[in-house]
Amino acid sequence: MKKLSNFVILIIILMAGCSKPVSIKQEHQFVNENWQKFDTLTFIVEGFTEESPRDLNLVIRFNANFTPRVLPVNILILSPDGSESYLEKKIWIRNTDDTPRGERFGEASWDYTFCFRESFEFTSEGRYEILIDNNTGKYDNPGIEQISFEAVPVIEKKKNNPDTAD
C-alpha cells in the first residue's frame, strides 16, 4: 500500500511540474461592429500573480468595412500597488498595398494579433486593469468586430535570433 501511495504522489508531482502556464484571454464584442471613439475598453486581471513574464497582446477582429491602415490606441495599465504604465500605439491593420494583416477568420474577417507589451510580470497581488482607448479622429469606426486581450506566457527566444543585437 505504501508503494502505491508513493507512486500516486510521484505521478501528481510530475503532472503538476509538466503543466503549461495558464493563458489569460478576455474578449469585447462591439455592437454593430463599430468601436466608437469614447468607448473605453476595460480588461481585468485579478488575483493572478506569477513570476514568469507574459506578453500582453491585443487581437483585433476586423472586416472590410474598416478601411484605414492604422488603428491608434492609448493603453493604460493600472497595477494594484498604484503604479501606472501608459502606452500610445499605432496598430497597422493593413499593409501598404491595403491588404489586411493577420489570419483569416470566417468568410469576411481577419484576426490580427499585436503585442503591445513584451515580458510583463504580474508581481503584485490584487486587481490589474488594462484600459484601452480608441485614438482615431473619427467618432464611428465601422468594421471593428471584436478586441481581445491576451496575456500569454513568453516563449523563450532563440539565442541566435538575428533580430537581437549581441
BELZI-V908300 format. One line per field, one symbol per residue. burial: # if it has 16 or more other ideal C-beta (glycine too) atoms within 10 Angstrom, else .. Layout:
burial = ???
This chain:
burial = .......................#.....#..####....#.#.#.......###########..#.##.#.#.#.##.#........#...##.....###..#...####.#.##..#.#.....#.#.###.#....############..............
